[in-house]
Amino acid sequence: MHWAQRRKDGQAWQMVVDAVCGRPHFPTVSAVTLEITVFRNRLQDPDNAIASLKPLIDALNRADWLADDDCHGLTLVAHQAKVPKKEERTEIEWKITKVGK
């Protein structure tokens, strides 16, 4: 992907995270598991599906919902499901795995 398009995608996800989630009103947890399901009309190759989540993860990290997006602070589980175009969406299930440092 061209860098300008990648930047636009990142900015779009940041706007969504800020609008839907806002900022956390509690201390950031040190480790979470995110189970993300991407509902799309056209399914992606598994490696592309995982890569397409990076702007979302980065937006959550910048909004302080994640302490860190490294292998110690984040476990990521990704799924895809085929749906009609009008029903496309992304759902995140959040599981706290460790509180504190």
Secondary structure, DSSP 8 states (H G I E B T S, - for coil): --HHHHHHHHHHHHHHHHHHT-S-SS---SEEEEEEEEEESS---HHHHHHTTHHHHHHHHHTTS-S--STTTEEEEEEEEE--GGG-EEEEEEEEEE---
